[in-house]
Amino acid sequence: MRTLLILCCFLLLGCNPSNNEPRILTPEEVSMGFFSAIYIDRDVEKSKQYVIDPIKEVLSHYFIAAAVQRNMLSLSMTNVELEVDDINIDFFRKFTKDVLVVVKLKGLKGGQPWTDTRTVRLHKTGETWIIVELMPEKRRVNG
């Protein structure tokens, strides 16, 4: 009888549905996941899970992370550290469907220390966030 009780306890604890459901990522986690895949893991295939289909096609075209860095993000870097610099939502997060996230990249560019930011637009589809746009870099013109 005791063994049956222990076995039932294990079965009940093992059937917890919250352990089987995938965790819903926040906009910050999606953005960091994308940039981490490109700059740290250097895995274009891994980065595709965070973006919409048209961006996936472009990522497939470039095939390697160095080409994505150079051509899509206009920022080739090594030894990169990432952090979320800014996000334009807070308390009303559950009511918004469109978000801008600014990610700060620190690392080496051409062998020299470099800090830069990149902005992505995310859209909420159902319960998940997905990157819908890599925002163009705003350059200051010295004039």
C-alpha positions as CSV (number, residue, x, y, z in Angstrom):
1,M,0.0,0.0,0.0
2,R,2.8,2.4,0.9
3,T,4.5,1.8,-2.5
4,L,1.3,2.5,-4.3
5,L,0.9,5.8,-2.4
6,I,4.5,6.8,-3.3
7,L,4.0,5.8,-7.0
8,C,0.8,7.9,-7.1
9,C,2.6,10.9,-5.7
10,F,5.3,10.6,-8.3
11,L,2.7,10.4,-11.1
12,L,0.8,13.4,-9.8
13,L,4.0,15.5,-9.5
14,G,5.2,14.4,-12.9
15,C,2.0,15.4,-14.6
16,N,2.1,19.0,-13.8
17,P,1.0,20.8,-17.0
18,S,3.1,23.9,-16.3
19,N,6.3,21.9,-16.8
20,N,5.2,20.7,-20.2
21,E,4.1,24.0,-21.6
22,P,6.7,26.2,-23.4
23,R,7.4,29.4,-21.6
24,I,6.2,32.5,-23.3
25,L,9.2,34.9,-24.0
26,T,9.1,38.6,-23.3
27,P,10.0,41.1,-26.0
28,E,13.3,41.6,-24.2
29,E,14.1,37.9,-24.3
30,V,13.1,37.6,-28.0
31,S,15.4,40.5,-28.9
32,M,18.3,39.2,-26.8
33,G,17.8,35.8,-28.3
34,F,18.0,37.1,-31.8
35,F,21.2,39.2,-31.3
36,S,22.8,36.4,-29.2
37,A,22.2,33.9,-32.0
38,I,23.9,36.3,-34.5
39,Y,26.7,37.8,-32.5
40,I,27.5,35.2,-29.8
41,D,26.4,31.8,-31.1
42,R,27.0,32.8,-34.8
43,D,24.0,30.6,-35.7
44,V,21.7,32.0,-38.4
45,E,19.3,29.0,-38.1
46,K,18.8,29.7,-34.4
47,S,18.1,33.4,-35.1
48,K,15.2,32.5,-37.4
49,Q,12.9,31.4,-34.6
50,Y,12.6,35.0,-33.4
51,V,11.6,36.7,-36.7
52,I,8.8,36.8,-39.3
53,D,9.0,34.9,-42.6
54,P,10.2,37.7,-44.8
55,I,13.2,38.3,-42.5
56,K,13.8,34.5,-42.4
57,E,14.2,34.5,-46.1
58,V,16.8,37.3,-46.0
59,L,18.6,35.5,-43.2
60,S,18.7,32.3,-45.3
61,H,20.1,34.3,-48.2
62,Y,23.1,35.5,-46.2
63,F,23.5,32.1,-44.7
64,I,26.4,33.0,-42.2
65,A,26.3,35.2,-39.2
66,A,29.2,37.4,-40.4
67,A,27.2,38.3,-43.5
68,V,24.1,39.1,-41.5
69,Q,26.2,41.3,-39.2
70,R,27.7,43.1,-42.1
71,N,24.8,43.4,-44.5
72,M,21.6,43.4,-42.4
73,L,22.7,45.0,-39.2
74,S,25.6,47.1,-40.6
75,L,27.7,46.2,-37.6
76,S,30.4,43.5,-37.7
77,M,31.6,42.8,-34.1
78,T,33.4,40.1,-32.1
79,N,33.5,39.3,-28.4
80,V,30.0,40.9,-28.0
81,E,28.2,41.4,-24.7
82,L,24.5,42.3,-25.0
83,E,22.0,44.1,-22.8
84,V,18.6,45.7,-23.2
85,D,19.1,49.4,-23.4
86,D,15.5,50.6,-23.7
87,I,12.0,49.3,-24.3
88,N,8.9,51.5,-24.9
89,I,6.4,49.5,-22.8
90,D,6.1,49.0,-19.1
91,F,2.9,48.7,-16.9
92,F,0.5,48.3,-19.9
93,R,2.6,45.5,-21.5
94,K,-0.3,43.1,-21.7
95,F,-2.4,45.6,-23.6
96,T,0.1,46.6,-26.3
97,K,0.7,44.7,-29.5
98,D,3.7,46.6,-30.9
99,V,7.0,47.3,-29.1
100,L,10.4,48.8,-29.9
101,V,13.4,47.3,-28.1
102,V,16.9,48.9,-28.2
103,V,19.7,46.4,-27.6
104,K,23.2,47.7,-26.6
105,L,26.1,45.7,-28.1
106,K,29.6,46.0,-26.5
107,G,32.6,44.3,-28.1
108,L,35.3,44.7,-30.6
109,K,34.9,46.3,-34.0
110,G,38.0,46.1,-36.1
111,G,40.0,45.0,-33.0
112,Q,39.0,48.2,-31.1
113,P,36.5,48.4,-28.2
114,W,33.1,49.5,-29.6
115,T,29.7,50.2,-28.1
116,D,26.6,50.5,-30.3
117,T,22.8,50.0,-30.2
118,R,20.4,48.4,-32.6
119,T,16.6,48.7,-32.5
120,V,14.0,46.0,-33.4
121,R,10.2,46.3,-33.7
122,L,8.3,43.4,-32.2
123,H,4.7,42.5,-32.7
124,K,2.5,40.3,-30.5
125,T,0.8,37.4,-32.3
126,G,-1.5,35.5,-30.0
127,E,0.6,35.1,-26.8
128,T,4.1,35.2,-28.5
129,W,6.3,38.1,-29.5
130,I,8.1,38.1,-32.9
131,I,10.5,40.5,-34.5
132,V,8.9,42.2,-37.5
133,E,11.5,44.8,-38.4
134,L,15.1,45.5,-37.9
135,M,15.1,49.3,-37.6
136,P,17.5,51.2,-39.9
137,E,20.5,52.8,-38.1
138,K,20.2,56.5,-37.5
139,R,23.5,58.0,-38.4
140,R,24.5,61.6,-37.4
141,V,25.9,63.5,-40.4
142,N,28.7,65.9,-39.5
143,G,27.9,68.9,-41.4
